[in-house]
Amino acid sequence: MNARSNKRALAAGLELRPLSDTLADTLQWELDREDAGPHGAGLTDSDERELLTALT
């Protein structure tokens, strides 16, 4: 995904902004939600430990 060019998006008028601005705005959006908090995405702690053990 990150290897793709953004030339077409820029040509279509997309304006890039600093990553720190995107992260700050996304965090604020999450905190302002009525159902803010963990949403069940990602690995459980035990699944993460098992995966890391398997990779080492």
Jmol script that loads the backbone (N, CA, C; Angstrom):
load data "model"
ATOM      1  N   MET A   1       0.820  -1.188   0.000  1.00  0.00           N
ATOM      2  CA  MET A   1       0.000   0.000   0.000  1.00  0.00           C
ATOM      3  C   MET A   1       0.873   1.265   0.000  1.00  0.00           C
ATOM      4  N   ASN A   2       1.905   1.286   0.835  1.00  0.00           N
ATOM      5  CA  ASN A   2       2.735   2.487   0.937  1.00  0.00           C
ATOM      6  C   ASN A   2       3.667   2.675  -0.247  1.00  0.00           C
ATOM      7  N   ALA A   3       3.779   1.677  -1.097  1.00  0.00           N
ATOM      8  CA  ALA A   3       4.641   1.781  -2.268  1.00  0.00           C
ATOM      9  C   ALA A   3       3.905   2.428  -3.443  1.00  0.00           C
ATOM     10  N   ARG A   4       2.622   2.667  -3.289  1.00  0.00           N
ATOM     11  CA  ARG A   4       1.837   3.247  -4.391  1.00  0.00           C
ATOM     12  C   ARG A   4       2.093   4.740  -4.513  1.00  0.00           C
ATOM     13  N   SER A   5       2.022   5.231  -5.721  1.00  0.00           N
ATOM     14  CA  SER A   5       2.230   6.646  -5.996  1.00  0.00           C
ATOM     15  C   SER A   5       0.983   7.445  -5.614  1.00  0.00           C
ATOM     16  N   ASN A   6       1.203   8.673  -5.167  1.00  0.00           N
ATOM     17  CA  ASN A   6       0.081   9.554  -4.869  1.00  0.00           C
ATOM     18  C   ASN A   6      -0.130  10.598  -5.977  1.00  0.00           C
ATOM     19  N   LYS A   7       0.513  10.407  -7.114  1.00  0.00           N
ATOM     20  CA  LYS A   7       0.433  11.388  -8.203  1.00  0.00           C
ATOM     21  C   LYS A   7      -0.997  11.647  -8.665  1.00  0.00           C
ATOM     22  N   ARG A   8      -1.796  10.580  -8.826  1.00  0.00           N
ATOM     23  CA  ARG A   8      -3.173  10.765  -9.295  1.00  0.00           C
ATOM     24  C   ARG A   8      -4.020  11.496  -8.263  1.00  0.00           C
ATOM     25  N   ALA A   9      -3.814  11.187  -7.003  1.00  0.00           N
ATOM     26  CA  ALA A   9      -4.566  11.872  -5.949  1.00  0.00           C
ATOM     27  C   ALA A   9      -4.208  13.350  -5.913  1.00  0.00           C
ATOM     28  N   LEU A  10      -2.922  13.659  -6.022  1.00  0.00           N
ATOM     29  CA  LEU A  10      -2.498  15.052  -6.041  1.00  0.00           C
ATOM     30  C   LEU A  10      -3.040  15.777  -7.272  1.00  0.00           C
ATOM     31  N   ALA A  11      -3.036  15.105  -8.407  1.00  0.00           N
ATOM     32  CA  ALA A  11      -3.564  15.701  -9.640  1.00  0.00           C
ATOM     33  C   ALA A  11      -5.061  15.965  -9.521  1.00  0.00           C
ATOM     34  N   ALA A  12      -5.754  15.160  -8.706  1.00  0.00           N
ATOM     35  CA  ALA A  12      -7.193  15.333  -8.516  1.00  0.00           C
ATOM     36  C   ALA A  12      -7.509  16.384  -7.459  1.00  0.00           C
ATOM     37  N   GLY A  13      -6.474  16.967  -6.847  1.00  0.00           N
ATOM     38  CA  GLY A  13      -6.699  18.049  -5.903  1.00  0.00           C
ATOM     39  C   GLY A  13      -6.493  17.698  -4.440  1.00  0.00           C
ATOM     40  N   LEU A  14      -6.100  16.460  -4.136  1.00  0.00           N
ATOM     41  CA  LEU A  14      -5.849  16.089  -2.754  1.00  0.00           C
ATOM     42  C   LEU A  14      -4.714  16.934  -2.201  1.00  0.00           C
ATOM     43  N   GLU A  15      -4.889  17.425  -1.002  1.00  0.00           N
ATOM     44  CA  GLU A  15      -3.830  18.187  -0.344  1.00  0.00           C
ATOM     45  C   GLU A  15      -3.277  17.361   0.804  1.00  0.00           C
ATOM     46  N   LEU A  16      -1.982  17.144   0.787  1.00  0.00           N
ATOM     47  CA  LEU A  16      -1.329  16.400   1.855  1.00  0.00           C
ATOM     48  C   LEU A  16      -1.173  17.288   3.077  1.00  0.00           C
ATOM     49  N   ARG A  17      -1.195  16.668   4.247  1.00  0.00           N
ATOM     50  CA  ARG A  17      -0.977  17.418   5.485  1.00  0.00           C
ATOM     51  C   ARG A  17      -0.062  16.606   6.375  1.00  0.00           C
ATOM     52  N   PRO A  18       0.535  17.233   7.365  1.00  0.00           N
ATOM     53  CA  PRO A  18       1.468  16.514   8.231  1.00  0.00           C
ATOM     54  C   PRO A  18       0.791  15.337   8.942  1.00  0.00           C
ATOM     55  N   LEU A  19       1.525  14.240   9.069  1.00  0.00           N
ATOM     56  CA  LEU A  19       1.006  13.061   9.740  1.00  0.00           C
ATOM     57  C   LEU A  19       0.585  13.398  11.171  1.00  0.00           C
ATOM     58  N   SER A  20       1.346  14.248  11.840  1.00  0.00           N
ATOM     59  CA  SER A  20       1.010  14.608  13.232  1.00  0.00           C
ATOM     60  C   SER A  20      -0.371  15.255  13.315  1.00  0.00           C
ATOM     61  N   ASP A  21      -0.750  16.046  12.315  1.00  0.00           N
ATOM     62  CA  ASP A  21      -2.091  16.650  12.293  1.00  0.00           C
ATOM     63  C   ASP A  21      -3.165  15.580  12.124  1.00  0.00           C
ATOM     64  N   THR A  22      -2.921  14.637  11.234  1.00  0.00           N
ATOM     65  CA  THR A  22      -3.877  13.550  11.008  1.00  0.00           C
ATOM     66  C   THR A  22      -4.056  12.722  12.274  1.00  0.00           C
ATOM     67  N   LEU A  23      -2.949  12.376  12.933  1.00  0.00           N
ATOM     68  CA  LEU A  23      -3.021  11.579  14.148  1.00  0.00           C
ATOM     69  C   LEU A  23      -3.744  12.329  15.264  1.00  0.00           C
ATOM     70  N   ALA A  24      -3.439  13.607  15.438  1.00  0.00           N
ATOM     71  CA  ALA A  24      -4.096  14.403  16.481  1.00  0.00           C
ATOM     72  C   ALA A  24      -5.590  14.512  16.222  1.00  0.00           C
ATOM     73  N   ASP A  25      -5.983  14.752  14.981  1.00  0.00           N
ATOM     74  CA  ASP A  25      -7.401  14.866  14.643  1.00  0.00           C
ATOM     75  C   ASP A  25      -8.126  13.536  14.811  1.00  0.00           C
ATOM     76  N   THR A  26      -7.467  12.441  14.445  1.00  0.00           N
ATOM     77  CA  THR A  26      -8.077  11.118  14.596  1.00  0.00           C
ATOM     78  C   THR A  26      -8.259  10.777  16.067  1.00  0.00           C
ATOM     79  N   LEU A  27      -7.273  11.080  16.897  1.00  0.00           N
ATOM     80  CA  LEU A  27      -7.398  10.837  18.330  1.00  0.00           C
ATOM     81  C   LEU A  27      -8.544  11.667  18.905  1.00  0.00           C
ATOM     82  N   GLN A  28      -8.636  12.934  18.534  1.00  0.00           N
ATOM     83  CA  GLN A  28      -9.721  13.778  19.042  1.00  0.00           C
ATOM     84  C   GLN A  28     -11.078  13.243  18.607  1.00  0.00           C
ATOM     85  N   TRP A  29     -11.183  12.801  17.361  1.00  0.00           N
ATOM     86  CA  TRP A  29     -12.427  12.220  16.852  1.00  0.00           C
ATOM     87  C   TRP A  29     -12.805  10.997  17.680  1.00  0.00           C
ATOM     88  N   GLU A  30     -11.831  10.151  17.972  1.00  0.00           N
ATOM     89  CA  GLU A  30     -12.097   8.946  18.768  1.00  0.00           C
ATOM     90  C   GLU A  30     -12.558   9.314  20.178  1.00  0.00           C
ATOM     91  N   LEU A  31     -11.890  10.277  20.800  1.00  0.00           N
ATOM     92  CA  LEU A  31     -12.248  10.669  22.161  1.00  0.00           C
ATOM     93  C   LEU A  31     -13.619  11.323  22.230  1.00  0.00           C
ATOM     94  N   ASP A  32     -14.050  11.964  21.161  1.00  0.00           N
ATOM     95  CA  ASP A  32     -15.351  12.635  21.121  1.00  0.00           C
ATOM     96  C   ASP A  32     -16.511  11.683  20.835  1.00  0.00           C
ATOM     97  N   ARG A  33     -16.218  10.460  20.412  1.00  0.00           N
ATOM     98  CA  ARG A  33     -17.272   9.500  20.093  1.00  0.00           C
ATOM     99  C   ARG A  33     -17.986   9.048  21.364  1.00  0.00           C
ATOM    100  N   GLU A  34     -19.271   8.747  21.245  1.00  0.00           N
ATOM    101  CA  GLU A  34     -20.015   8.239  22.394  1.00  0.00           C
ATOM    102  C   GLU A  34     -19.500   6.876  22.822  1.00  0.00           C
ATOM    103  N   ASP A  35     -19.047   6.085  21.881  1.00  0.00           N
ATOM    104  CA  ASP A  35     -18.552   4.743  22.193  1.00  0.00           C
ATOM    105  C   ASP A  35     -17.029   4.683  22.113  1.00  0.00           C
ATOM    106  N   ALA A  36     -16.366   5.719  22.611  1.00  0.00           N
ATOM    107  CA  ALA A  36     -14.906   5.762  22.577  1.00  0.00           C
ATOM    108  C   ALA A  36     -14.330   4.600  23.378  1.00  0.00           C
ATOM    109  N   GLY A  37     -13.176   4.180  22.983  1.00  0.00           N
ATOM    110  CA  GLY A  37     -12.512   3.099  23.708  1.00  0.00           C
ATOM    111  C   GLY A  37     -12.201   1.948  22.799  1.00  0.00           C
ATOM    112  N   PRO A  38     -11.727   0.870  23.370  1.00  0.00           N
ATOM    113  CA  PRO A  38     -11.377  -0.289  22.552  1.00  0.00           C
ATOM    114  C   PRO A  38     -12.579  -0.800  21.753  1.00  0.00           C
ATOM    115  N   HIS A  39     -12.336  -1.138  20.509  1.00  0.00           N
ATOM    116  CA  HIS A  39     -13.408  -1.608  19.629  1.00  0.00           C
ATOM    117  C   HIS A  39     -13.191  -3.045  19.180  1.00  0.00           C
ATOM    118  N   GLY A  40     -12.320  -3.749  19.866  1.00  0.00           N
ATOM    119  CA  GLY A  40     -12.125  -5.155  19.559  1.00  0.00           C
ATOM    120  C   GLY A  40     -11.193  -5.438  18.401  1.00  0.00           C
ATOM    121  N   ALA A  41     -10.463  -4.458  17.940  1.00  0.00           N
ATOM    122  CA  ALA A  41      -9.537  -4.673  16.833  1.00  0.00           C
ATOM    123  C   ALA A  41      -8.181  -5.128  17.374  1.00  0.00           C
ATOM    124  N   GLY A  42      -7.457  -5.850  16.564  1.00  0.00           N
ATOM    125  CA  GLY A  42      -6.111  -6.237  16.928  1.00  0.00           C
ATOM    126  C   GLY A  42      -6.056  -7.576  17.640  1.00  0.00           C
ATOM    127  N   LEU A  43      -4.853  -7.935  18.054  1.00  0.00           N
ATOM    128  CA  LEU A  43      -4.608  -9.206  18.719  1.00  0.00           C
ATOM    129  C   LEU A  43      -4.856  -9.084  20.222  1.00  0.00           C
ATOM    130  N   THR A  44      -5.258 -10.199  20.828  1.00  0.00           N
ATOM    131  CA  THR A  44      -5.284 -10.231  22.284  1.00  0.00           C
ATOM    132  C   THR A  44      -3.842 -10.289  22.767  1.00  0.00           C
ATOM    133  N   ASP A  45      -3.621  -9.981  24.041  1.00  0.00           N
ATOM    134  CA  ASP A  45      -2.263 -10.033  24.587  1.00  0.00           C
ATOM    135  C   ASP A  45      -1.663 -11.424  24.434  1.00  0.00           C
ATOM    136  N   SER A  46      -2.461 -12.439  24.718  1.00  0.00           N
ATOM    137  CA  SER A  46      -1.927 -13.804  24.623  1.00  0.00           C
ATOM    138  C   SER A  46      -1.626 -14.199  23.177  1.00  0.00           C
ATOM    139  N   ASP A  47      -2.476 -13.791  22.240  1.00  0.00           N
ATOM    140  CA  ASP A  47      -2.204 -14.074  20.823  1.00  0.00           C
ATOM    141  C   ASP A  47      -0.941 -13.361  20.353  1.00  0.00           C
ATOM    142  N   GLU A  48      -0.744 -12.129  20.808  1.00  0.00           N
ATOM    143  CA  GLU A  48       0.458 -11.386  20.431  1.00  0.00           C
ATOM    144  C   GLU A  48       1.707 -12.076  20.978  1.00  0.00           C
ATOM    145  N   ARG A  49       1.669 -12.496  22.255  1.00  0.00           N
ATOM    146  CA  ARG A  49       2.816 -13.192  22.842  1.00  0.00           C
ATOM    147  C   ARG A  49       3.117 -14.481  22.084  1.00  0.00           C
ATOM    148  N   GLU A  50       2.063 -15.219  21.744  1.00  0.00           N
ATOM    149  CA  GLU A  50       2.251 -16.478  21.012  1.00  0.00           C
ATOM    150  C   GLU A  50       2.885 -16.226  19.645  1.00  0.00           C
ATOM    151  N   LEU A  51       2.425 -15.206  18.960  1.00  0.00           N
ATOM    152  CA  LEU A  51       2.970 -14.868  17.648  1.00  0.00           C
ATOM    153  C   LEU A  51       4.427 -14.432  17.758  1.00  0.00           C
ATOM    154  N   LEU A  52       4.728 -13.578  18.734  1.00  0.00           N
ATOM    155  CA  LEU A  52       6.096 -13.121  18.896  1.00  0.00           C
ATOM    156  C   LEU A  52       7.024 -14.277  19.252  1.00  0.00           C
ATOM    157  N   THR A  53       6.552 -15.191  20.071  1.00  0.00           N
ATOM    158  CA  THR A  53       7.355 -16.374  20.422  1.00  0.00           C
ATOM    159  C   THR A  53       7.622 -17.208  19.175  1.00  0.00           C
ATOM    160  N   ALA A  54       6.619 -17.383  18.342  1.00  0.00           N
ATOM    161  CA  ALA A  54       6.779 -18.179  17.129  1.00  0.00           C
ATOM    162  C   ALA A  54       7.751 -17.520  16.153  1.00  0.00           C
ATOM    163  N   LEU A  55       7.840 -16.207  16.172  1.00  0.00           N
ATOM    164  CA  LEU A  55       8.692 -15.485  15.224  1.00  0.00           C
ATOM    165  C   LEU A  55      10.143 -15.410  15.676  1.00  0.00           C
ATOM    166  N   THR A  56      10.414 -15.710  16.936  1.00  0.00           N
ATOM    167  CA  THR A  56      11.790 -15.606  17.421  1.00  0.00           C
ATOM    168  C   THR A  56      12.474 -16.950  17.428  1.00  0.00           C
TER     169      THR A  56
END
end "model"
wireframe off; spacefill off
backbone 0.3
color backbone group
